Amino acid sequence: MGGTIGCAWSICQALPDWSHSVFCCWPGEAPERTRAALREHALVVAPAVTAEALRRIAPDVILLHNVHDVDLPPEILPAGVPVFFYCHGSYDGRLAASAGLLAASWEVFFVSEDLARQVGRRGEVWYQPVPPPPAGPARPDGGPLVVGRLCNPRAENWFPELIDFYARLAERCPGVRWEFVGCPEEWREALAAACGDAAFLPAGLEARAHLHRWHAMLYHTRAVHAYGRTVCEAQQAGCVPVVDRRGGFVEQVEHGRTGYLCVAEDDFAAALAELADGERWRACSIMAREAGLRRGSPARWRERFLDLCRIAA
């Protein structure tokens, strides 16, 4: 229940032999991309979970993702059913809104050490299960360094400062081909002018296939993320992440080996300059792929979760 669609989808993929009912506590209708991602599962979209809905589904296990007490009143949780709280977002102190559900949960675990520290709670750290990106066209031999940005279209991911940031990077890193997934229409003209050689692609789970073509994925934003599933997906595809040295990214990337952690614009430019060397990129790509497949393994997450369920039973 709750969380982002990508996170809920990942759990469904890690437990393919389970029957999943996914509650999204949103007002109004779910976007088409949400329904498409969860088309094989029962999707319930409502402002809050009701006791009647829980009785109808009769769950064997309840896994909560960033759910507040107003979304699911703790008093309606079915007696005897294991409830696990998987903290996987940037709460910024808002965990108090989930106090009742946290108290009612049989286990609480976090998607990163960073998030556990951020909310000031002890708990097990479980890195998110991340299915590898779908197959896509391979990177061509030769040609320019292709650097992509893959984000959903939310305003927190696309903001005015990005235009100048990419303009300066494009000037310092000539010959790079820039690609943007999920860029809102209103930013495209300015980004194209800033970058020169740029392409714009639609968002969606299928967009992850572009990671197989990209040499690097650059992620610079104002938001701090407790964990980067897209960082893990990029690594799994051998696409080297070049990202902010903040939040959970620091746990995912070994600087200079499985990606690059950057603080200032100079750091981003230096990383791209290094990756323009084919041998350097290949070495980083191999190490990144190994790290992403290991950390994001759905099979490993599944076995750990099944062990938890056996203990609870």
N, C-alpha and C positions, 0 to 999 in steps of 0.2 A: 504494500500500500504506500502510495506517495512516492516522492523522489522524481528524478528526471526520467523521461521515457527510455533514454539510453541505458540507464542503470537498471530499470525494471526489465528491459529486454535482455540485458546481460544475464540476469538471474534466471530468466526463463530458458536461455540458451544453455546455461550450466546444468539445468535440471530438465532435460528434454523429455524424460519419461514421467514427469509429474504433470498433473492438471493444474493450470494456473488461472486464478481469477485476480485481475489487476485492477485495483481501485485507484482512480485519479481524482483527488479532491479539488476539483476546479469548478468555477461557475461556468455555465454555458456548455457548448459542444466542444469536444476534443478536435484539434486540428487533424486534417486528413493524414499528415505524415505520422501522427501518433497512431491513428487507427491502422494505417498500413504496416507500421512496425510491429503491432500486436495483433494482427489479423488472425493468427492461429490460436489466440487465447481469448478468454472471456474478459472483456474490458467494461468496467463500470465507471461512468463519469458522473459525479454528483458533488454538491457542495460539501457533503459530509457522509461518513459511513453510518448506516442505521443498523439497529438490532435485527430488523427484519431481513436485511441483506445478508447479515452474517448467518442467520438461521437458514436462509435459503441455500447458501453455499456450503455450510457445514464444514469449515476448514479443518484440516488436520494440523496445520502449522500456519502461524501468521508471522510474516516478516515485514517489519515497519521500516520505511525509508524516510527519515526527516518528517515524520508525521506529528502534528500538534494535537493537543487534547481536544481542541474544538473540531478537528477533522474526524477524530475517532474517540468519543468519550470513553475513558478507561472502564467505566462501570458496565459497559455493554459487552466487554470482551467475554467470550464463552469460557466457562469454567473448565479447567483441565486441559485446555489447548495451549501448547507451547507458543510463547510470544517472544520474538527476538527483535531487538532494535539495532538496526544497522545504520550508524551515523556516517553519512558520506557527503555532506555538503558543508559549505562555509557558513557556520551559524552566526558568527559575530555576536555571541552572547545571547542568542535567542533560544537556547536550549531550555530555558525556564518554561517556555510555552509547551514543552513536552514532559513536564515533571511527572504527571500522573501516569503516562504511558511508560516512562522510564522505570518508575517504581513497580509497575505491573509486569515488566518484561523479565523473562527468565534469564536472559543474557543480553549484555550490551557490548557491541564491538564497533570499531572505528575503521574507516577506510585508509587512515594514515596516522603516523605518529604526530604529524603536525596538527591534525584535527583534535586528537586526544589532548594535546597540550593546550590548544586554543580554547576548548571548553572546560579545561581544568578537571577532567575526570580520568580515573583509571579504567582500563579496559583493554581487551585484546584488539590487536590491529590485524585486520584482514584486508589485504589489497584486493581491489575489485576484480572479479572474473571478467576478462575482456576477450571475446572471440576474435581471432585474427581477421583483418579486413578481407573482404571477398576478392577473388582473383581479378586482376585488371591488366591492362597493357603494361609490359615491362619497360624499364627505362632504356631508351635507345643508347647505343654506343656513340660516344662523341656528342656534339651539340652543346647547348648552354646548360649551366647549372639551373635546375628548375626548383624554385622555392615556393611552397604553398602555405596558405593559411586556411584552416578548416574550423569554422565556428558556426553556431546557429545564429540566426539573424537578430538576436536580442541586442538592445541598445548598449548593454554593458560590454559587448564584444566589438562594437563598431562606434567610433567616436572621433571628433574632429582632429585630435592630435595625431591620429594615425596617418593622415594625409601627409603632413610635414615629415613624420618619421620615415615613411616609405620613400618620400621624395629624396631625403638625404641619403638613405641607404642605397637607393638606385643610382645616385650620383657617385657614391663611394664604391659601389660594386657593379661596374658596368658589365654587360653581357649576361646578367641574370634574367631568366624568364620568371615572371611572377604570376601566380595563380591564386584566386580567392574563391573559396567555397562558402556560400551562405551570406555573401555581402548584400546588404539591402540596396535596392535600386538607386536610392538617393545618393549613395556614396560612390557609385561606380565611375561616373565621369571624372570626378576629381582624382580617384585612385589611378585610373588609367592614364590621366595626364601626368601624375606624379611618377609613375613607374615606367611609362613608355611601352614596354612589351609586357602586356598583362592580359589575362583571361579570367572570366567570371563564370562560375559553375554553380548549379543549384545545390542546396543542402539536402540531407537525407541520409539514411543508413548506407545506401548504395554509394554515396560520395566517398566513402572510405577507400574504395578501390583506387582512387587517384593517388593514394599514398604509395602505391607500387611504381608510379611514374615519377614521383617527386624525389629529388635528391635530399631535400631538407624540408622540414616543416617549421616555420617561424611563428612563435606565439608570444606576442607582447600585448598586454592589456592592463586596464586599471584594476580589474578584479583579482583577488587572490583566491586560488583554488586549493582546496584540501587535497585533491588528487586529480590528475589529468588522464582521463581514459583515452583521450585523443593522443596524448603523449605516448601512452603504451601502444596504441594501435600503430602509430607512426614507427615506433621501434620494431614492432612485429613485422612490418613491411620492409624493414631495412632503410627507412626514411629517417634521417638523422634529425632529432628535435633540437631546435635552437630556441630556448625559452627563457622566461624571467626566472631569476634566482629567488624564488619566493614560494611559500606554501609547500604543498606536497611534491612539487616538481623536484625539490632538492633531494627527496628520497628516491626519486625515479631515475634521475640522470647522474651518472658519474662524469663529471666535467672532463671534456677532451677525449673520452673513451666511448660512452654510450649516448653522447649528445653534448650540448653546450648550455651552460647556465650563465645568464647575462644580467648585468645590473644597468649598464649605461649603453648608449648607442654605439660607442666605440667597441664594446664587447660583441654586439651583434655583427658589426661590420667585420671585425677580426675573425669571428667564427665562420662567416660566409667566405672570407678570403682563404681560410685554411681548407674549407670543403671544396673550393674550386680546384684544388689539387686532387687529381683522380685517385692516386694511391692513398692519400689521407682519407678521402671520402670512403673508399672501399673498406679500409680498416675500421673506421667508425661504424659503418653500416653493418658489418658482420657482428661487432660487439653489441650494437644497439638491438639487432634482431634477437640475439641470444638472451639479452636482459629482458626484453619485452615479452618473449614467449614464456620465460621462466616466471616472471612476476605475475603476468596476467593469465596464467593457465586456468581455464575453466574446470579442467579435470581435477586439479589440485584443490581448488575452492570447493568443488562438489564433494570430494571425499571428506574434507574438513567439516562441511556443513552437515553431511550425513552422519558423521561421528557425533556431532552436537545433538542432532535429532535422536540418535540412539540413546545417548545419555539421558536426554529429557524424557524419553519414553520409559 
